[in-house]
Amino acid sequence: MRLLVVEDEPSLLSIITKRLKEEGYGVDSAKDGREGENYISSAEYDCIILDIMIPFQDGLTLLRKIRAKNISAPVLLLTAKDSIDDRVTGLDSGADDYLVKPFSFDELLARVRAMLRRHKDKKNTVLSVGDLEMDTITRQVQRGGKVIELTSKEYSILEYFLRNKNRVLTKSQIAEHVWNYDFEYNSNIVEVYVRYLRRKMDEEFKNKLIHTIRGGGYVIKDREKSEK
C-alpha cells in the first residue's frame, strides 16, 4: 500500500510518516498543496492524508482537483476546524473521512485502515490467478488450499501483481508502488523480494505464476491457462 501525506507542520508530517511506515505502508510526504499535486500527478496512491490549511494551494482546492481527475483514492482530511459546516464542506468536496486536530495517532491509523477496507470493498475482495488466491479483507494468501505466510512487503508486492494480472510491471514501477520516493531505488531489492515470493508460492508447484520478462520486469499469469 502506498500513501501520501500532505501536511505543512514539519513535526506532525514527520510523526505521521514515521507511524505509517512502522505499520508497513510505503509513504510519500509533501509540505504544501503544490508539492502534493505534483506527487499525485506522478504516482498512484492507495490513500491520501490531506491537511486543509496548507500553503500555495489549500487542501480543499487540491481535493477538488483530485476528484475532477477521477482519482478515486480515499482521502482523509486533517484540520483544526471542527464546525459542522467545515465538515460538510470537506465531505461534499470529495473527502472520505475527516479528523480534527489534535488527534490520537491510533485513531488516525484506524481511520486509514477503515478507508482502505471500504475502498477495497468496491473492488474485488478476492484476487486470484491460477490456484493462488488472496483475500484482501483477511489478508490471507493461499495456493492449492495451502496458506502462505507473507511479510508486509511481500504481501504488498503480490497484491500489486494480482491487481495487474497479465500486465508486465517494471522493477521501478514495483519499487515506486511498494516503497516511496525517499527510497533509493535499487533493482536488486525488488529482485530479492520477488525471489522470496517465488520461494513461498511457486517453488513447490509445477505451474509457475511469476514470470521474468527479459529487459522488462515481471508478470504474474497462469501460463497453463494461457497456453490452452
N, CA, C and O of each residue as an XYZ file, in Angstrom:
912
protein
N       0.838     -1.191      0.000
C       0.000      0.000      0.000
C       0.882      1.253      0.000
O       1.827      1.361      0.782
N       0.562      2.183     -0.875
C       1.333      3.420     -0.955
C       0.454      4.605     -0.576
O      -0.611      4.805     -1.160
N       0.902      5.390      0.405
C       0.130      6.507      0.926
C       0.868      7.823      0.706
O       2.096      7.856      0.622
N       0.098      8.911      0.612
C       0.663     10.252      0.530
C       0.128     11.078      1.695
O      -1.074     11.085      1.962
N       1.039     11.781      2.391
C       0.650     12.685      3.474
C       1.019     14.104      3.048
O       2.170     14.372      2.705
N       0.041     15.012      3.072
C       0.280     16.416      2.737
C      -0.024     17.241      3.988
O      -1.180     17.387      4.384
N       1.026     17.775      4.597
C       0.896     18.486      5.881
C       2.031     19.503      5.984
O       3.189     19.166      5.736
N       1.702     20.759      6.350
C       2.731     21.802      6.360
C       3.446     21.948      7.701
O       4.435     22.677      7.784
N       2.983     21.287      8.739
C       3.666     21.349     10.029
C       4.742     20.261     10.059
O       4.406     19.079     10.142
N       6.031     20.628      9.994
C       7.101     19.637      9.835
C       7.094     18.510     10.863
O       7.255     17.344     10.502
N       6.908     18.846     12.145
C       6.962     17.811     13.177
C       5.811     16.824     13.024
O       6.006     15.618     13.170
N       4.613     17.326     12.731
C       3.460     16.446     12.562
C       3.614     15.588     11.313
O       3.290     14.400     11.325
N       4.109     16.190     10.235
C       4.347     15.446      8.998
C       5.326     14.310      9.244
O       5.132     13.197      8.756
N       6.381     14.596     10.003
C       7.402     13.592     10.293
C       6.836     12.450     11.128
O       7.129     11.283     10.869
N       6.032     12.782     12.122
C       5.484     11.754     13.012
C       4.481     10.868     12.279
O       4.522      9.644     12.399
N       3.573     11.498     11.512
C       2.585     10.711     10.763
C       3.286      9.765      9.795
O       2.942      8.586      9.704
N       4.273     10.295      9.073
C       5.007      9.488      8.108
C       5.699      8.316      8.795
O       5.663      7.188      8.303
N       6.330      8.590      9.937
C       7.039      7.540     10.671
C       6.083      6.456     11.141
O       6.369      5.268     10.990
N       4.938      6.857     11.715
C       3.979      5.871     12.224
C       3.406      5.009     11.106
O       3.225      3.803     11.277
N       3.124      5.621      9.972
C       2.588      4.854      8.850
C       3.616      3.864      8.314
O       3.271      2.735      7.964
N       4.868      4.282      8.249
C       5.923      3.379      7.787
C       6.096      2.213      8.747
O       6.359      1.088      8.322
N       5.948      2.481     10.051
C       6.043      1.410     11.046
C       4.930      0.378     10.870
O       5.075     -0.782     11.257
N       3.814      0.820     10.279
C       2.695     -0.087     10.023
C       2.868     -0.870      8.721
O       2.031     -1.702      8.371
N       3.965     -0.594      8.009
C       4.254     -1.337      6.786
C       3.838     -0.667      5.497
O       3.948     -1.266      4.427
N       3.358      0.577      5.576
C       2.951      1.291      4.364
C       4.156      1.950      3.692
O       5.119      2.326      4.361
N       4.096      2.086      2.377
C       5.033      2.939      1.666
C       4.461      4.349      1.723
O       3.291      4.552      1.397
N       5.269      5.328      2.134
C       4.726      6.668      2.383
C       5.565      7.746      1.702
O       6.789      7.770      1.824
N       4.876      8.646      0.976
C       5.485      9.865      0.469
C       4.915     11.023      1.267
O       3.784     10.950      1.747
N       5.685     12.086      1.413
C       5.213     13.233      2.193
C       5.460     14.524      1.431
O       6.489     14.698      0.778
N       4.477     15.435      1.534
C       4.563     16.739      0.878
C       4.199     17.814      1.882
O       3.343     17.600      2.742
N       4.850     18.984      1.780
C       4.674     20.036      2.782
C       3.746     21.162      2.325
O       3.484     22.087      3.094
N       3.245     21.101      1.095
C       2.304     22.123      0.640
C       1.451     21.563     -0.496
O       1.720     20.480     -1.017
N       0.414     22.323     -0.873
C      -0.519     21.850     -1.876
C       0.084     21.671     -3.254
O      -0.302     20.766     -3.994
N       1.025     22.525     -3.599
C       1.660     22.417     -4.913
C       2.508     21.150     -5.010
O       2.459     20.430     -6.008
N       3.284     20.890     -3.959
C       4.105     19.677     -3.947
C       3.211     18.438     -3.914
O       3.503     17.436     -4.567
N       2.104     18.515     -3.138
C       1.180     17.397     -3.078
C       0.592     17.070     -4.437
O       0.476     15.900     -4.803
N       0.217     18.108     -5.193
C      -0.352     17.894     -6.522
C       0.675     17.262     -7.454
O       0.322     16.421     -8.281
N       1.943     17.655     -7.333
C       2.992     17.057     -8.158
C       3.142     15.563     -7.873
O       3.301     14.764     -8.796
N       3.090     15.189     -6.587
C       3.175     13.773     -6.219
C       2.005     12.999     -6.821
O       2.190     11.932     -7.407
N       0.801     13.547     -6.669
C      -0.405     12.860     -7.138
C      -0.396     12.704     -8.650
O      -0.929     11.729     -9.180
N       0.205     13.660     -9.345
C       0.296     13.583    -10.802
C       1.330     12.566    -11.264
O       1.312     12.127    -12.414
N       2.233     12.195    -10.358
C       3.357     11.337    -10.739
C       3.211      9.889    -10.297
O       3.939      9.022    -10.779
N       2.281      9.614     -9.386
C       2.178      8.264     -8.851
C       0.738      7.932     -8.491
O      -0.114      8.815     -8.386
N       0.485      6.644     -8.304
C      -0.842      6.173     -7.908
C      -0.812      5.837     -6.421
O       0.034      5.064     -5.972
N      -1.731      6.414     -5.663
C      -1.772      6.204     -4.214
C      -3.019      5.441     -3.799
O      -4.082      5.579     -4.405
N      -2.869      4.630     -2.749
C      -3.996      3.877     -2.212
C      -4.797      4.705     -1.219
O      -5.962      4.405     -0.957
N      -4.183      5.741     -0.666
C      -4.857      6.614      0.289
C      -4.072      7.920      0.400
O      -2.845      7.927      0.302
N      -4.799      9.034      0.609
C      -4.172     10.351      0.742
C      -4.642     10.991      2.045
O      -5.842     11.085      2.303
N      -3.689     11.430      2.861
C      -3.994     12.158      4.098
C      -3.667     13.615      3.828
O      -2.520     13.952      3.535
N      -4.664     14.477      3.925
C      -4.548     15.835      3.401
C      -4.977     16.878      4.428
O      -6.131     16.907      4.857
N      -4.029     17.735      4.817
C      -4.365     18.854      5.699
C      -5.071     19.929      4.867
O      -4.741     20.135      3.699
N      -6.041     20.605      5.475
C      -6.776     21.637      4.733
C      -5.972     22.929      4.616
O      -5.875     23.503      3.531
N      -5.398     23.385      5.722
C      -4.700     24.672      5.735
C      -3.230     24.483      5.384
O      -2.377     24.395      6.268
N      -2.940     24.423      4.088
C      -1.567     24.255      3.614
C      -1.236     25.367      2.626
O      -2.135     25.906      1.981
N       0.055     25.719      2.496
C       0.471     26.834      1.621
C       0.296     26.544      0.135
O       0.153     25.397     -0.288
N       0.311     27.622     -0.640
C       0.300     27.626     -2.107
C      -1.035     27.167     -2.700
O      -1.515     27.737     -3.679
N      -1.621     26.146     -2.106
C      -2.898     25.629     -2.582
C      -3.536     24.888     -1.418
O      -2.988     23.897     -0.936
N      -4.705     25.367     -0.959
C      -5.294     24.739      0.228
C      -5.802     23.337     -0.096
O      -5.987     22.972     -1.257
N      -6.018     22.569      0.962
C      -6.380     21.168      0.806
C      -7.682     20.935      0.071
O      -7.793     19.979     -0.697
N      -8.678     21.796      0.290
C      -9.961     21.610     -0.383
C      -9.842     21.822     -1.892
O     -10.474     21.118     -2.680
N      -9.023     22.802     -2.284
C      -8.795     23.034     -3.714
C      -8.109     21.832     -4.339
O      -8.482     21.385     -5.424
N      -7.099     21.309     -3.645
C      -6.393     20.130     -4.148
C      -7.339     18.936     -4.205
O      -7.307     18.168     -5.167
N      -8.174     18.774     -3.194
C      -9.123     17.664     -3.169
C     -10.071     17.723     -4.364
O     -10.333     16.706     -5.005
N     -10.584     18.915     -4.660
C     -11.499     19.054     -5.807
C     -10.787     18.707     -7.115
O     -11.390     18.115     -8.010
N      -9.511     19.073     -7.228
C      -8.742     18.730     -8.430
C      -8.566     17.216     -8.540
O      -8.652     16.649     -9.629
N      -8.320     16.570     -7.399
C      -8.154     15.114     -7.386
C      -9.411     14.437     -7.919
O      -9.339     13.548     -8.768
N     -10.558     14.865     -7.414
C     -11.812     14.232     -7.834
C     -12.168     14.597     -9.278
O     -12.773     13.796     -9.990
N     -11.794     15.801     -9.707
C     -12.058     16.211    -11.088
C     -11.283     15.343    -12.073
O     -11.700     15.168    -13.217
N     -10.152     14.801    -11.623
C      -9.336     13.922    -12.463
C      -9.769     12.463    -12.339
O      -9.114     11.568    -12.873
N     -10.883     12.227    -11.630
C     -11.419     10.871    -11.426
C     -10.456      9.965    -10.680
O     -10.432      8.754    -10.899
N      -9.662     10.559     -9.797
C      -8.795      9.779     -8.915
C      -9.650      9.344     -7.730
O     -10.159     10.181     -6.986
N      -9.807      8.032     -7.558
C     -10.748      7.514     -6.566
C     -10.113      7.158     -5.228
O     -10.806      6.685     -4.328
N      -8.806      7.375     -5.080
C      -8.138      7.037     -3.817
C      -8.843      7.712     -2.644
O      -9.165      8.897     -2.731
N      -9.093      6.993     -1.549
C      -9.752      7.610     -0.395
C      -8.905      8.731      0.191
O      -7.678      8.636      0.236
N      -9.571      9.800      0.641
C      -8.881     10.974      1.183
C      -9.376     11.246      2.602
O     -10.577     11.358      2.848
N      -8.427     11.348      3.527
C      -8.718     11.722      4.911
C      -8.263     13.160      5.113
O      -7.082     13.465      4.954
N      -9.192     14.044      5.461
C      -8.857     15.445      5.701
C      -8.438     15.656      7.149
O      -9.062     15.133      8.072
N      -7.365     16.434      7.337
C      -6.925     16.850      8.662
C      -7.160     18.344      8.800
O      -6.845     19.106      7.885
N      -7.710     18.775      9.928
C      -7.969     20.205     10.091
C      -8.146     20.571     11.551
O      -8.517     19.736     12.376
N      -7.874     21.840     11.859
C      -8.115     22.354     13.205
C      -9.546     22.854     13.332
O     -10.007     23.134     14.439
N     -10.256     22.968     12.209
C     -11.635     23.450     12.215
C     -12.585     22.291     12.519
O     -12.500     21.233     11.895
N     -13.477     22.493     13.469
C     -14.341     21.385     13.859
C     -15.833     21.717     13.797
O     -16.645     21.021     14.406
N     -16.203     22.784     13.060
C     -17.623     23.112     12.949
C     -18.306     22.155     11.976
O     -17.658     21.573     11.106
N     -19.607     22.001     12.130
C     -20.370     21.126     11.244
C     -20.245     21.591      9.794
O     -20.094     20.775      8.885
N     -20.310     22.923      9.584
C     -20.215     23.461      8.221
C     -18.895     23.086      7.565
O     -18.851     22.741      6.384
N     -17.799     23.158      8.362
C     -16.484     22.811      7.816
C     -16.439     21.339      7.417
O     -15.890     20.991      6.372
N     -17.014     20.480      8.247
C     -17.017     19.047      7.939
C     -17.845     18.762      6.692
O     -17.437     17.990      5.824
N     -19.007     19.392      6.613
C     -19.873     19.191      5.454
C     -19.173     19.644      4.174
O     -19.239     18.968      3.147
N     -18.493     20.810      4.246
C     -17.772     21.314      3.073
C     -16.700     20.333      2.628
O     -16.549     20.064      1.436
N     -15.955     19.798      3.593
C     -14.903     18.837      3.260
C     -15.452     17.571      2.633
O     -14.918     17.089      1.635
N     -16.527     17.023      3.215
C     -17.109     15.793      2.687
C     -17.753     16.028      1.320
O     -17.667     15.177      0.435
N     -18.392     17.172      1.153
C     -19.005     17.495     -0.134
C     -17.963     17.731     -1.226
O     -18.260     17.602     -2.414
N     -16.750     18.074     -0.820
C     -15.671     18.300     -1.793
C     -15.052     16.997     -2.273
O     -14.243     16.988     -3.201
N     -15.441     15.882     -1.627
C     -14.942     14.583     -2.082
C     -14.137     13.812     -1.068
O     -13.581     12.766     -1.400
N     -14.053     14.299      0.182
C     -13.307     13.581      1.214
C     -14.078     12.343      1.649
O     -15.307     12.316      1.592
N     -13.348     11.320      2.082
C     -13.965     10.099      2.590
C     -14.107     10.125      4.105
O     -14.979      9.460      4.664
N     -13.250     10.892      4.767
C     -13.317     10.980      6.223
C     -12.667     12.286      6.652
O     -12.057     12.986      5.844
N     -12.806     12.606      7.943
C     -12.458     13.926      8.461
C     -11.928     13.739      9.883
O     -12.592     13.112     10.708
N     -10.755     14.270     10.176
C     -10.172     14.120     11.508
C      -9.721     15.485     12.014
O      -8.956     16.183     11.349
N     -10.204     15.859     13.205
C      -9.926     17.174     13.776
C      -8.683     17.119     14.654
O      -8.526     16.209     15.467
N      -7.795     18.107     14.482
C      -6.598     18.225     15.320
C      -6.976     18.840     16.668
O      -7.891     19.662     16.728
N      -6.292     18.460     17.750
C      -5.307     17.368     17.855
C      -6.020     16.014     17.857
O      -7.175     15.912     18.269
N      -5.328     14.994     17.399
C      -5.949     13.678     17.300
C      -4.998     12.605     17.815
O      -3.795     12.831     17.943
N      -5.548     11.455     18.103
C      -4.762     10.293     18.510
C      -4.214      9.613     17.261
O      -4.939      9.423     16.284
N      -2.939      9.247     17.291
C      -2.368      8.566     16.130
C      -2.989      7.190     15.945
O      -3.088      6.700     14.820
N      -3.410      6.561     17.043
C      -4.093      5.274     16.920
C      -5.408      5.447     16.163
O      -5.790      4.585     15.370
N      -6.103      6.566     16.409
C      -7.344      6.822     15.682
C      -7.046      7.109     14.209
O      -7.778      6.651     13.331
N      -5.990      7.853     13.935
C      -5.600      8.112     12.548
C      -5.361      6.807     11.816
O      -5.861      6.608     10.708
N      -4.591      5.910     12.440
C      -4.291      4.627     11.810
C      -5.559      3.806     11.595
O      -5.717      3.160     10.560
N      -6.462      3.832     12.577
C      -7.712      3.084     12.455
C      -8.572      3.622     11.322
O      -9.180      2.851     10.580
N      -8.623      4.951     11.187
C      -9.413      5.552     10.111
C      -8.814      5.224      8.739
O      -9.546      4.983      7.779
N      -7.483      5.218      8.653
C      -6.830      4.847      7.393
C      -7.177      3.405      7.038
O      -7.526      3.109      5.895
N      -7.079      2.507      8.021
C      -7.415      1.100      7.756
C      -8.861      0.948      7.307
O      -9.156      0.181      6.391
N      -9.770      1.690      7.960
C     -11.186      1.605      7.603
C     -11.429      2.112      6.181
O     -12.195      1.509      5.429
N     -10.778      3.221      5.812
C     -10.953      3.761      4.457
C     -10.428      2.787      3.412
O     -11.042      2.596      2.363
N      -9.284      2.173      3.708
C      -8.709      1.217      2.759
C      -9.617      0.003      2.609
O      -9.775     -0.518      1.505
N     -10.218     -0.454      3.714
C     -11.147     -1.589      3.636
C     -12.361     -1.233      2.783
O     -12.771     -2.004      1.914
N     -12.933     -0.051      3.043
C     -14.119      0.358      2.276
C     -13.793      0.495      0.794
O     -14.581      0.110     -0.070
N     -12.629      1.045      0.523
C     -12.220      1.234     -0.872
C     -12.018     -0.112     -1.552
O     -12.382     -0.287     -2.715
N     -11.437     -1.063     -0.824
C     -11.224     -2.398     -1.386
C     -12.547     -3.109     -1.617
O     -12.689     -3.881     -2.565
N     -13.520     -2.842     -0.741
C     -14.823     -3.485     -0.883
C     -15.472     -3.119     -2.208
O     -16.271     -3.884     -2.750
N     -15.122     -1.935     -2.732
C     -15.678     -1.511     -4.009
C     -15.013     -2.258     -5.157
O     -15.551     -2.329     -6.262
N     -13.843     -2.812     -4.883
C     -13.125     -3.597     -5.883
C     -13.348     -5.076     -5.559
O     -14.144     -5.408     -4.680
N     -12.663     -5.940     -6.252
C     -12.728     -7.347     -5.910
C     -12.017     -7.569     -4.585
O     -10.877     -7.139     -4.408
N     -12.682     -8.236     -3.662
C     -12.052     -8.500     -2.367
C     -11.173     -9.744     -2.413
O     -10.287     -9.912     -1.575
N     -11.415    -10.613     -3.385
C     -10.581    -11.805     -3.548
C      -9.896    -11.713     -4.912
O     -10.552    -11.682     -5.953
N      -8.571    -11.670     -4.881
C      -7.777    -11.608     -6.105
C      -7.193    -12.991     -6.359
O      -6.814    -13.692     -5.421
N      -7.122    -13.379     -7.624
C      -6.628    -14.726     -7.898
C      -5.946    -14.819     -9.251
O      -6.173    -14.012    -10.153
N      -5.105    -15.829     -9.356
C      -4.523    -16.238    -10.633
C      -4.205    -17.717    -10.485
O      -3.560    -18.123     -9.519
N      -4.655    -18.524    -11.442
C      -4.474    -19.962    -11.305
C      -5.123    -20.455    -10.019
O      -6.281    -20.143     -9.739
N      -4.372    -21.224     -9.243
C      -4.902    -21.738     -7.972
C      -4.429    -20.907     -6.777
O      -4.519    -21.349     -5.632
N      -3.926    -19.701     -7.052
C      -3.496    -18.785     -5.994
C      -4.610    -17.793     -5.701
O      -5.180    -17.210     -6.623
N      -4.927    -17.596     -4.424
C      -5.965    -16.656     -4.026
C      -5.478    -15.751     -2.907
O      -4.773    -16.190     -1.998
N      -5.865    -14.471     -2.985
C      -5.570    -13.504     -1.929
C      -6.872    -12.865     -1.491
O      -7.585    -12.278     -2.305
N      -7.187    -12.977     -0.206
C      -8.352    -12.310      0.366
C      -7.866    -10.976      0.928
O      -7.136    -10.949      1.919
N      -8.263     -9.876      0.302
C      -7.747     -8.571      0.714
C      -8.399     -8.049      1.987
O      -7.958     -7.037      2.533
N      -9.446     -8.723      2.473
C     -10.053     -8.336      3.741
C      -9.316     -8.997      4.899
O      -8.919     -8.329      5.853
N      -9.136    -10.311      4.811
C      -8.435    -11.039      5.883
C      -6.925    -11.027      5.680
O      -6.169    -11.359      6.593
N      -6.481    -10.639      4.465
C      -5.064    -10.624      4.079
C      -4.476    -12.039      4.050
O      -3.264    -12.218      4.171
N      -5.341    -13.035      3.890
C      -4.855    -14.412      3.800
C      -4.549    -14.766      2.352
O      -5.325    -14.458      1.447
N      -3.412    -15.415      2.145
C      -2.996    -15.866      0.820
C      -2.866    -17.375      0.855
O      -2.270    -17.931      1.778
N      -3.421    -18.039     -0.146
C      -3.277    -19.491     -0.204
C      -3.146    -19.954     -1.646
O      -3.646    -19.325     -2.578
N      -2.459    -21.069     -1.790
C      -2.331    -21.674     -3.119
C      -2.580    -23.166     -2.987
O      -1.965    -23.844     -2.164
N      -3.493    -23.667     -3.812
C      -3.841    -25.074     -3.732
C      -4.339    -25.469     -2.356
O      -4.144    -26.604     -1.923
N      -4.987    -24.530     -1.661
C      -5.505    -24.808     -0.322
C      -4.496    -24.647      0.790
O      -4.846    -24.767      1.964
N      -3.243    -24.377      0.442
C      -2.191    -24.204      1.449
C      -2.001    -22.727      1.752
O      -1.775    -21.930      0.842
N      -2.092    -22.356      3.026
C      -1.911    -20.970      3.435
C      -0.439    -20.578      3.326
O       0.446    -21.316      3.759
N      -0.192    -19.407      2.740
C       1.178    -18.913      2.549
C       1.376    -17.690      3.433
O       0.646    -16.705      3.318
N       2.361    -17.758      4.312
C       2.665    -16.640      5.208
C       3.601    -15.657      4.511
O       4.675    -16.033      4.041
N       3.176    -14.380      4.449
C       3.970    -13.352      3.776
C       4.274    -12.194      4.720
O       3.495    -11.902      5.627
N       5.406    -11.541      4.501
C       5.699    -10.312      5.219
C       4.865     -9.185      4.605
O       4.250     -9.377      3.556
N       4.837     -8.018      5.244
C       4.031     -6.914      4.724
C       4.497     -6.477      3.340
O       3.669     -6.168      2.483
N       5.808     -6.445      3.107
C       6.323     -6.045      1.803
C       6.021     -7.109      0.745
O       5.651     -6.775     -0.381
N       6.176     -8.374      1.099
C       5.853     -9.446      0.157
C       4.377     -9.395     -0.221
O       4.017     -9.560     -1.387
N       3.529     -9.162      0.779
C       2.089     -9.065      0.527
C       1.782     -7.893     -0.416
O       0.995     -8.036     -1.351
N       2.408     -6.736     -0.165
C       2.162     -5.556     -0.998
C       2.571     -5.792     -2.442
O       1.871     -5.379     -3.366
N       3.702     -6.455     -2.637
C       4.166     -6.737     -3.997
C       3.217     -7.711     -4.682
O       2.846     -7.511     -5.838
N       2.822     -8.771     -3.966
C       1.916     -9.747     -4.565
C       0.561     -9.126     -4.885
O      -0.021     -9.418     -5.929
N       0.057     -8.276     -4.000
C      -1.224     -7.606     -4.278
C      -1.108     -6.731     -5.525
O      -2.023     -6.692     -6.347
N       0.010     -6.036     -5.663
C       0.237     -5.187     -6.838
C       0.277     -6.044     -8.101
O      -0.285     -5.667     -9.130
N       0.944     -7.201     -8.022
C       0.967     -8.129     -9.156
C      -0.455     -8.564     -9.528
O      -0.844     -8.520    -10.695
N      -1.223     -8.984     -8.515
C      -2.553     -9.538     -8.773
C      -3.524     -8.489     -9.305
O      -4.398     -8.804    -10.113
N      -3.375     -7.246     -8.857
C      -4.249     -6.182     -9.371
C      -3.841     -5.781    -10.787
O      -4.556     -5.046    -11.467
N      -2.679     -6.277    -11.222
C      -2.206     -6.005    -12.588
C      -1.887     -7.311    -13.298
O      -0.909     -7.414    -14.038
N      -2.735     -8.307    -13.059
C      -2.537     -9.642    -13.634
C      -2.390     -9.569    -15.155
O      -3.111     -8.830    -15.826
N      -1.455    -10.337    -15.679
C      -1.165    -10.418    -17.120
C      -0.533     -9.146    -17.684
O      -0.402     -9.006    -18.900
N      -0.143     -8.223    -16.811
C       0.482     -6.978    -17.256
C       1.936     -6.958    -16.787
O       2.217     -7.243    -15.623
N       2.858     -6.623    -17.686
C       4.269     -6.563    -17.317
C       4.514     -5.334    -16.435
O       4.158     -4.215    -16.803
N       5.126     -5.558    -15.270
C       5.468     -4.474    -14.350
C       6.979     -4.357    -14.268
O       7.672     -5.342    -14.017
N       7.487     -3.153    -14.481
C       8.930     -2.957    -14.389
C       9.355     -2.944    -12.922
O       8.536     -2.762    -12.022
N      10.635     -3.139    -12.708
C      11.157     -3.124    -11.332
C      10.962     -1.759    -10.693
O      10.675     -1.664     -9.500
N      11.115     -0.704    -11.481
C      10.938      0.635    -10.929
C       9.478      0.889    -10.561
O       9.206      1.547     -9.557
N       8.534      0.380    -11.356
C       7.114      0.513    -11.017
C       6.809     -0.183     -9.700
O       6.087      0.353     -8.858
N       7.354     -1.364     -9.528
C       7.117     -2.119     -8.296
C       7.703     -1.381     -7.105
O       7.053     -1.256     -6.066
N       8.936     -0.887     -7.252
C       9.593     -0.176     -6.161
C       8.835      1.082     -5.784
O       8.670      1.373     -4.600
N       8.370      1.832     -6.773
C       7.660      3.081     -6.522
C       6.328      2.836     -5.830
O       5.898      3.639     -5.003
N       5.670      1.721     -6.170
C       4.366      1.444     -5.565
C       4.502      0.933     -4.133
O       3.705      1.290     -3.266
N       5.490      0.114     -3.891
C       5.604     -0.551     -2.588
C       6.415      0.265     -1.588
O       6.140      0.231     -0.388
N       7.414      0.999     -2.078
C       8.211      1.819     -1.184
C       7.771      3.272     -1.328
O       6.566      3.524     -1.289
N       8.642      4.215     -1.489
C       8.245      5.619     -1.616
C       9.359      6.385     -2.306
O      10.395      5.816     -2.651
N       9.140      7.688     -2.508
C      10.119      8.497     -3.238
C      11.418      8.676     -2.470
O      12.465      8.909     -3.075
N      11.368      8.569     -1.132
C      12.586      8.705     -0.335
C      13.468      7.466     -0.452
O      14.655      7.502     -0.130
N      12.871      6.367     -0.917
C      13.596      5.117     -1.066
C      14.577      5.227     -2.228
O      14.199      5.592     -3.341
N      15.827      4.912     -1.957
C      16.847      4.974     -3.016
C      16.717      3.721     -3.874
O      17.092      2.625     -3.458
N      16.180      3.903     -5.084
C      15.844      2.758     -5.924
C      17.066      1.914     -6.252
O      18.117      2.402     -6.666
N      16.868      0.630     -6.043
C      17.896     -0.360     -6.381
C      17.148     -1.586     -6.880
O      16.391     -2.204     -6.132
N      17.360     -1.939     -8.142
C      16.615     -3.059     -8.713
C      16.877     -4.352     -7.952
O      16.060     -5.273     -7.986
N      18.019     -4.425     -7.261
C      18.354     -5.649     -6.539
C      17.350     -5.951     -5.437
O      17.040     -7.117     -5.190
N      16.826     -4.903     -4.758
C      15.895     -5.130     -3.665
C      14.595     -5.719     -4.188
O      13.987     -6.561     -3.527
N      14.161     -5.282     -5.377
C      12.958     -5.847     -5.993
C      13.205     -7.305     -6.346
O      12.355     -8.161     -6.104
N      14.370     -7.586     -6.917
C      14.718     -8.965     -7.277
C      14.728     -9.861     -6.044
O      14.280    -11.007     -6.103
N      15.232     -9.349     -4.939
C      15.296    -10.124     -3.697
C      13.889    -10.494     -3.229
O      13.629    -11.644     -2.877
N      12.979     -9.510     -3.228
C      11.620     -9.778     -2.738
C      10.837    -10.672     -3.691
O      10.031    -11.490     -3.246
N      11.060    -10.528     -4.986
C      10.405    -11.423     -5.943
C      10.927    -12.850     -5.738
O      10.171    -13.815     -5.851
N      12.218    -12.973     -5.438
C      12.779    -14.300     -5.156
C      12.143    -14.901     -3.914
O      11.853    -16.098     -3.886
N      11.917    -14.079     -2.872
C      11.226    -14.553     -1.670
C       9.835    -15.067     -2.016
O       9.423    -16.132     -1.555
N       9.105    -14.292     -2.841
C       7.751    -14.692     -3.220
C       7.755    -16.008     -3.988
O       6.943    -16.895     -3.725
N       8.668    -16.124     -4.928
C       8.741    -17.355     -5.719
C       9.018    -18.564     -4.830
O       8.452    -19.638     -5.031
N       9.889    -18.376     -3.853
C      10.235    -19.471     -2.951
C       9.007    -19.940     -2.167
O       8.831    -21.130     -1.906
N       8.166    -18.971     -1.799
C       6.999    -19.305     -0.966
C       5.801    -19.795     -1.765
O       5.063    -20.661     -1.296
N       5.591    -19.254     -2.973
C       4.344    -19.561     -3.688
C       4.508    -20.266     -5.024
O       3.516    -20.664     -5.635
N       5.747    -20.429     -5.493
C       5.954    -21.065     -6.796
C       6.810    -22.324     -6.726
O       6.641    -23.244     -7.526
N       7.725    -22.357     -5.767
C       8.756    -23.393     -5.749
C       8.181    -24.810     -5.710
O       8.706    -25.708     -6.369
N       7.108    -25.017     -4.944
C       6.563    -26.367     -4.770
C       5.562    -26.750     -5.863
O       5.024    -27.857     -5.854
N       5.315    -25.841     -6.797
C       4.287    -26.087     -7.800
C       4.879    -26.148     -9.211
O       5.794    -25.399     -9.554
N       4.336    -27.051    -10.006
C       4.807    -27.205    -11.384
C       4.480    -25.974    -12.208
O       5.311    -25.493    -12.978
N       3.250    -25.458    -12.042
C       2.802    -24.299    -12.803
C       3.297    -23.020    -12.130
O       2.748    -22.600    -11.112
N       4.318    -22.410    -12.691
C       4.876    -21.183    -12.121
C       3.996    -19.994    -12.518
O       3.513    -19.909    -13.648
N       3.799    -19.082    -11.566
C       2.911    -17.943    -11.806
C       3.649    -16.635    -12.050
O       3.183    -15.796    -12.820
N       4.799    -16.453    -11.400
C       5.573    -15.220    -11.591
C       6.621    -15.461    -12.668
O       7.442    -16.371    -12.555
N       6.586    -14.641    -13.711
C       7.488    -14.837    -14.839
C       8.351    -13.593    -15.056
O       7.874    -12.463    -14.950
N       9.619    -13.822    -15.358
C      10.550    -12.731    -15.632
C      10.493    -12.376    -17.119
O      10.566    -13.250    -17.983
N      10.363    -11.095    -17.396
C      10.384    -10.604    -18.773
C      11.734     -9.943    -19.004
O      12.033     -8.907    -18.410
N      12.531    -10.526    -19.845
C      13.888    -10.028    -20.064
C      13.860     -8.557    -20.495
O      13.198     -8.193    -21.467
N      14.588     -7.729    -19.759
C      14.670     -6.311    -20.066
C      13.411     -5.531    -19.726
O      13.334     -4.327    -19.969
N      12.408     -6.232    -19.155
C      11.152     -5.555    -18.870
C      10.793     -5.525    -17.404
O      10.563     -4.457    -16.836
N      10.743     -6.685    -16.789
C      10.347     -6.746    -15.389
C       9.728     -8.082    -15.080
O      10.338     -9.123    -15.326
N       8.503     -8.071    -14.533
C       7.839     -9.304    -14.136
C       6.359     -9.247    -14.510
O       5.768     -8.176    -14.651
N       5.790    -10.426    -14.664
C       4.351    -10.520    -14.898
C       3.829    -11.735    -14.133
O       4.510    -12.758    -14.059
N       2.640    -11.632    -13.569
C       2.017    -12.776    -12.927
C       0.883    -13.238    -13.833
O       0.002    -12.456    -14.191
N       0.914    -14.518    -14.201
C      -0.127    -15.062    -15.067
C      -0.138    -16.573    -14.951
O       0.846    -17.188    -14.541
N      -1.255    -17.156    -15.315
C      -1.413    -18.598    -15.312
C      -1.001    -19.111    -16.683
O      -1.793    -19.084    -17.624
N       0.221    -19.572    -16.796
C       0.727    -19.975    -18.106
C      -0.041    -21.170    -18.662
O      -0.273    -21.250    -19.868
N      -0.437    -22.100    -17.790
C      -1.155    -23.273    -18.263
C      -2.487    -22.868    -18.907
O      -2.880    -23.416    -19.937
N      -3.171    -21.904    -18.286
C      -4.450    -21.446    -18.820
C      -4.253    -20.686    -20.121
O      -5.032    -20.847    -21.061
N      -3.202    -19.850    -20.179
C      -2.972    -19.046    -21.374
C      -2.520    -19.874    -22.558
O      -2.652    -19.450    -23.706
N      -1.981    -21.070    -22.282
C      -1.475    -21.900    -23.369
C      -2.531    -22.843    -23.909
O      -2.302    -23.524    -24.908
N      -3.715    -22.891    -23.242
C      -4.781    -23.773    -23.720
C      -5.465    -23.174    -24.943
O      -6.391    -23.774    -25.489
